[in-house]
Amino acid sequence: MVKKAVKDFGFLWPENINVGLVVYGHRRKEDCTDIEVIASPEDGFSMAEVSKRLQQIRPRGNTPLTAAIEAAAEAMPANGAPSSIILVSDDKENCERKPCEVAKKLKANNVDLTAYVVGLGLKDTSEREQLQCVARETGGLYW
């Protein structure tokens, strides 16, 4: 479901904008440190290339959203320019951390990062609220 959403979204993304890809839970089961920057925005990847790389990922493990947001923030260009992330998830954080708190911390530290969050198939209110908070705290949107 997540792969299809990103692939479909890629058709709407302008080709002249660099994108990156941070994935989690794809190499090891039950490992909250299984986070990898597959493509950095500074490397000049197009959305088509990022989508292609995403199609090769096989989900296996946990959903460390908080650590993934931190990894995405660290992968942003160091020049302090405003940056955006698109967080697509079909589950809530399940690694005992709080993604909304890291979103607040990034803003408090003047990290100019906006999160646009897509929640897919989230069943209960707490799952949606967790992702909605990340969007709200960074000035982004939730779908």
N, C-alpha and C positions, 0 to 999 in steps of 0.2 A: 504494500500500500504506500509506504514512504517513497520507495523508488519511483513508482508511477507518478506520485505527486510532484516530485522534483523534476522528473523528465518532462511532464506536462508544463510545469512552471518555466522550464528552460526556454520554451518557445516564446515566452513573453519577455525574456531578459534581453536587453540590448547587447549586441556583440562587442561593443567597444568598452564594456565595463568588466574589469577583472574580478573574478570570483575565486573563492577557495572552498575547501571541503574538509570538515572535521567529522570523523565518524567514531562511533563507540560501540562496544559490545560485539565486535565482529571477528575477533581472533581467539578469544578465550572465554569459556563459560564462567559465570559467577566471578568476574574480575572487574572491580570498580576502577581499576587503573588502565583498562583496555581502551585507550583513546589515542587516535592517530590523526595527524594533519596530513591528509591525502594530497591536498593541493593548497598552496598558500596564495593569497591574492597578489602578493608581490611577484609571483612567478608568471603572471600574465595569462592565466588559464581562462578560456571562454566557458560559458555555461554549458555548451555542448560537450566540451571535454570533461568537465566536472561530472555531468550527468552520465557520461560514458564510464567514468571511473566508479561511480556509485553503483552502477549495474553489476559490477564484479564483487560487491560486498555481500557477504552472507551473515545475517544477524545470528549471534550465538549466545549473547550474555545479557548482562545488566544494562541499566539505563542511567549512567552517571551524568545527568544533565548539567549539574553544577560544574563539574570538572571540564566538561565539553565546552561550556560557555567560557570558562577561564582560558582554555586552550585556544578558542577562537579569538578572544580578545588579545592574547599574546601573539597570534599570527597576523594581526592587523599591521599595516604599515606603521613604522616607528615615527613618522613625521607628524603625528598628532592629528592628521586629517580626520574628519568625520567618517565613520565606517558603519556598516550595517551587517547584521547577520540574519539569516533566515534559519530559524530553528524548527525542524520538522520532527515530530515525535508521536509515537503511538502508545506511549506509556509515560507514567510519572517518574520522577527521580526515585530510584530505589537503592541508593548507596549511602543513605543516612546523612545527606547534606541538604541544603536548602537553596535552590536556584534563585529564588526571589531575593534572598539575602546577598548573594554574589552580584546580582543586578544592581541592588542598592549601593553596594560597596564600589562597584565600577563607577557609578555616577558620582558618588561622594569623592572619589579620587580623580574626578574630571576626565574620565575616559569617555570620549565622544563616540559611544557605541549604541546604536539603535537595534533592537531585536524585533524582528517580524516573526511571529510564532504561528505555526500551523499544528493544531492538535488533531490527530486522525484517530477516529474510533474510540475516543476516550469515554468510558462508561459512566463514571461518577463525577459529581461536582468537584470533589477535592482534586482530582486529576486535572480538570480544566482550570480550576482556580490557580493552581501552581504555575501553569504555563501562562495564564492571563496576567499574573503578577509580573512575570519576567518582561512581558511586552509593555505593560503599564509603567513599570519602574524605569525603563529605558526610553520611553517615549514612542514605542512602536505600536504595532497592532496585533491582535490575535484573531485567527480564523479557526 
